[in-house]
Amino acid sequence: MNRIIAMVALRATDPLDWPRIADAFGIDRASMSLDPDSTPPAAATMPIPGGVLGFMHTAAPIPWDDVEWSVRAAWHWPAAEAELRAHEAHVVVFAESDTLAPTELNLQLVGGVASVIATRPDAAAVFNPHASIVIEPARYAAEARNASREALPILLWIGLHLVSDSVGLSAYTTGMEMFGLLNLEVHDTQWSPPDLLNLLASVAHYEISTGNQLGAGQSVGLSEHQRVETQHQPSRFGDGAVSCHLVLGLRAF
């Protein structure tokens, strides 16, 4: 059974409106099972193919130690620290299934998180612990609105991180393990931040959408005149786990 989670930080401790969450997710309210051991119910589940989508409401913040690194790394969201420090409650959303592939399971989770955001104007942040990223609720909802197998919400699933070095810029991803893939890295480039982030996002999208891990020593065309070569080596960042390094060999075919 595969299981993934996300957390929605809330500014208030009010209980969840389970019927509205079912409506937002697009299922019959009668198919939602509520926790019988708490009043009002603090947890609920609903069926998904081969498993369940669940929600657990806690009238306490997400522990700061769990989100601190993600907040510090949230270069795309300057208000992240203020929002996470001030929140008062959170909802754990989980999806588990023994039949769904990772991409489909993650799409179910996105739908569950979006249903909480749609019913809670006090949503303060979404925390993806698998990728160690925090996301602004309005941005999450916008990405989730059009999410599908054909339009994967990559930026809700992986982190893109820039690192300054003596040569220029390096970059790496977090969260690819959710899909059974190696994280990506690029080192010591003269590329601009947008170009470097777009490279990682594009390669991540290709691997996640196809389920194809780029092999060690493989050469990949970026354009008619540009290629990258891949190496599987220990990461320069984090815990040193093996990652897929993209070596930028710019040359004509």
C-alpha positions as CSV (number, residue, x, y, z in Angstrom):
1,M,0.0,0.0,0.0
2,N,1.5,3.3,-1.1
3,R,0.8,6.3,1.2
4,I,1.5,10.0,0.8
5,I,0.5,13.0,2.8
6,A,0.3,16.8,2.8
7,M,-0.7,19.3,5.5
8,V,-2.8,22.4,5.3
9,A,-2.0,25.0,7.9
10,L,-5.0,27.0,9.2
11,R,-5.2,30.3,11.0
12,A,-8.2,29.2,13.1
13,T,-9.1,26.1,15.1
14,D,-12.7,25.8,13.8
15,P,-13.8,22.3,12.9
16,L,-13.9,21.3,9.3
17,D,-17.1,21.3,7.3
18,W,-17.1,17.7,6.0
19,P,-20.1,18.0,3.6
20,R,-18.6,21.0,1.9
21,I,-15.2,19.2,1.6
22,A,-17.1,16.2,-0.1
23,D,-18.8,18.7,-2.5
24,A,-15.5,20.4,-3.3
25,F,-13.9,17.1,-4.0
26,G,-16.8,16.1,-6.2
27,I,-18.1,13.0,-4.4
28,D,-21.5,12.0,-2.9
29,R,-21.6,13.2,0.7
30,A,-22.9,9.8,1.7
31,S,-19.6,8.1,0.6
32,M,-17.6,10.1,3.2
33,S,-17.0,8.2,6.5
34,L,-16.7,10.3,9.6
35,D,-14.7,9.5,12.8
36,P,-17.3,8.2,15.3
37,D,-15.0,8.8,18.3
38,S,-14.9,12.6,18.3
39,T,-17.6,15.3,18.3
40,P,-17.5,17.2,16.1
41,P,-15.7,14.6,13.9
42,A,-12.0,15.3,13.7
43,A,-11.3,12.9,10.8
44,A,-12.9,11.5,7.7
45,T,-12.2,9.3,4.8
46,M,-13.6,8.8,1.3
47,P,-12.9,6.1,-1.3
48,I,-10.5,6.4,-4.2
49,P,-9.4,3.5,-6.5
50,G,-7.8,0.8,-4.5
51,G,-7.7,2.8,-1.3
52,V,-8.8,5.9,0.6
53,L,-8.3,9.6,0.8
54,G,-8.3,10.8,4.4
55,F,-8.4,14.0,6.5
56,M,-7.3,14.5,10.1
57,H,-7.9,17.9,11.8
58,T,-5.7,18.9,14.7
59,A,-6.3,22.1,16.7
60,A,-2.6,22.8,17.0
61,P,0.1,24.1,14.7
62,I,2.4,21.9,12.6
63,P,5.5,21.6,14.8
64,W,8.0,24.3,13.7
65,D,10.9,21.9,13.6
66,D,9.0,20.0,10.8
67,V,8.6,23.1,8.6
68,E,11.6,25.3,9.4
69,W,13.9,24.2,6.6
70,S,11.1,24.4,4.1
71,V,10.2,27.9,5.2
72,R,13.8,29.1,5.0
73,A,14.1,27.6,1.5
74,A,10.8,29.2,0.2
75,W,12.6,31.8,-2.0
76,H,9.4,32.1,-4.1
77,W,7.2,33.1,-1.1
78,P,8.5,35.9,1.2
79,A,5.6,35.7,3.5
80,A,6.0,32.0,4.3
81,E,7.6,32.4,7.7
82,A,5.0,34.9,8.9
83,E,2.2,32.7,7.8
84,L,3.6,29.5,9.3
85,R,4.6,31.0,12.6
86,A,1.1,32.4,13.1
87,H,-1.1,29.4,12.2
88,E,-3.1,27.7,14.9
89,A,-4.3,24.4,13.5
90,H,-3.7,22.1,10.6
91,V,-5.2,19.3,8.5
92,V,-3.3,16.2,7.5
93,V,-4.5,15.0,4.1
94,F,-3.4,11.5,3.1
95,A,-3.9,9.3,0.1
96,E,-3.2,5.6,0.1
97,S,-3.8,2.9,-2.5
98,D,-2.5,-0.5,-3.6
99,T,-3.5,0.0,-7.2
100,L,-2.8,3.6,-8.2
101,A,0.5,4.6,-9.8
102,P,2.4,7.4,-8.0
103,T,1.3,10.1,-10.4
104,E,-2.4,9.2,-10.1
105,L,-2.1,8.9,-6.3
106,N,-0.5,12.3,-6.1
107,L,-3.3,13.7,-8.2
108,Q,-5.9,12.4,-5.7
109,L,-3.9,14.0,-2.9
110,V,-3.9,17.4,-4.8
111,G,-7.7,17.1,-5.1
112,G,-8.0,16.5,-1.4
113,V,-5.8,19.4,-0.4
114,A,-7.6,21.7,-2.8
115,S,-11.0,20.7,-1.3
116,V,-9.7,21.8,2.1
117,I,-8.5,25.1,0.7
118,A,-11.8,25.7,-1.1
119,T,-13.7,25.4,2.2
120,R,-11.3,27.3,4.5
121,P,-10.6,30.9,3.7
122,D,-8.2,30.9,6.7
123,A,-5.9,28.4,5.0
124,A,-2.4,29.8,5.6
125,A,-0.1,27.4,3.8
126,V,0.3,23.9,2.3
127,F,3.2,21.8,3.4
128,N,4.5,18.9,1.3
129,P,6.8,17.0,3.6
130,H,7.9,14.6,0.8
131,A,9.5,17.5,-1.1
132,S,10.1,19.7,2.0
133,I,8.3,22.6,0.4
134,V,5.7,25.1,1.6
135,I,3.2,26.6,-0.9
136,E,0.9,29.6,-0.8
137,P,-2.7,28.4,-0.7
138,A,-3.9,30.6,-3.6
139,R,-1.1,29.3,-5.8
140,Y,-1.8,25.7,-4.8
141,A,-5.5,26.1,-5.6
142,A,-4.7,27.7,-9.0
143,E,-2.3,24.9,-9.9
144,A,-4.8,22.2,-8.7
145,R,-7.7,23.7,-10.7
146,N,-6.2,22.4,-14.0
147,A,-4.3,19.4,-12.7
148,S,-4.7,16.3,-14.7
149,R,-2.6,13.4,-16.2
150,E,-2.0,15.6,-19.2
151,A,-1.2,18.8,-17.1
152,L,0.8,17.6,-14.1
153,P,1.1,20.1,-11.3
154,I,4.9,19.6,-11.0
155,L,5.5,22.6,-8.8
156,L,3.2,21.2,-6.1
157,W,5.2,18.0,-6.0
158,I,8.9,18.9,-6.2
159,G,11.1,21.7,-4.8
160,L,13.4,23.7,-7.0
161,H,16.4,25.1,-5.2
162,L,19.2,27.5,-6.3
163,V,22.6,27.6,-4.7
164,S,25.2,30.3,-5.4
165,D,28.8,29.0,-5.9
166,S,32.2,30.3,-6.9
167,V,31.5,29.8,-10.6
168,G,27.8,30.9,-10.8
169,L,24.8,28.9,-9.9
170,S,23.9,25.3,-9.0
171,A,20.5,23.9,-8.5
172,Y,18.7,20.8,-7.3
173,T,15.3,19.2,-6.8
174,T,13.6,17.7,-3.7
175,G,10.7,15.3,-3.9
176,M,11.4,13.1,-6.9
177,E,11.6,10.0,-4.6
178,M,7.8,10.1,-4.3
179,F,7.7,8.9,-7.9
180,G,10.5,6.3,-7.6
181,L,13.0,8.7,-9.3
182,L,16.3,10.2,-8.4
183,N,16.5,13.9,-7.5
184,L,18.1,16.2,-10.1
185,E,21.2,18.4,-9.8
186,V,23.1,20.9,-12.0
187,H,26.4,22.3,-10.9
188,D,28.6,25.4,-11.5
189,T,26.7,27.0,-14.4
190,Q,26.5,30.5,-15.9
191,W,22.8,30.1,-16.6
192,S,20.3,32.6,-15.4
193,P,18.0,31.5,-12.4
194,P,14.9,31.2,-14.6
195,D,16.7,29.1,-17.3
196,L,18.2,26.8,-14.7
197,L,14.9,26.3,-12.9
198,N,13.1,25.7,-16.2
199,L,15.6,23.1,-17.0
200,L,15.1,21.2,-13.8
201,A,11.3,21.5,-14.1
202,S,11.3,20.3,-17.7
203,V,13.4,17.3,-17.0
204,A,11.4,16.5,-13.8
205,H,8.2,16.8,-15.8
206,Y,9.5,14.4,-18.5
207,E,10.6,11.8,-15.9
208,I,7.4,11.9,-13.8
209,S,5.0,11.9,-16.8
210,T,6.8,9.0,-18.5
211,G,8.0,7.1,-15.4
212,N,11.4,7.0,-17.1
213,Q,14.5,7.5,-15.0
214,L,17.3,9.0,-17.1
215,G,20.1,6.5,-17.0
216,A,23.7,7.1,-16.1
217,G,25.7,8.2,-19.2
218,Q,22.5,9.0,-21.1
219,S,22.6,12.0,-23.5
220,V,19.4,14.2,-23.7
221,G,18.7,16.9,-26.2
222,L,17.4,20.2,-24.8
223,S,17.0,21.8,-28.2
224,E,18.3,21.5,-31.8
225,H,21.8,22.6,-30.7
226,Q,22.0,21.7,-27.0
227,R,22.4,18.5,-25.0
228,V,22.9,17.4,-21.4
229,E,24.5,14.2,-20.2
230,T,23.5,12.4,-17.0
231,Q,25.5,10.9,-14.2
232,H,24.3,9.0,-11.1
233,Q,26.5,10.2,-8.3
234,P,26.2,11.2,-4.6
235,S,24.5,14.5,-4.1
236,R,26.5,17.6,-3.3
237,F,23.5,18.7,-1.2
238,G,21.6,17.2,1.7
239,D,22.4,13.7,2.9
240,G,24.6,12.7,0.0
241,A,22.1,10.2,-1.5
242,V,22.7,9.3,-5.1
243,S,21.0,11.8,-7.5
244,C,20.9,12.4,-11.3
245,H,23.4,15.0,-12.2
246,L,22.8,16.9,-15.4
247,V,26.1,17.8,-17.1
248,L,25.6,20.8,-19.4
249,G,27.5,20.0,-22.6
250,L,26.4,22.7,-25.0
251,R,27.3,21.7,-28.5
252,A,25.8,21.3,-31.9
253,F,24.4,17.9,-33.0
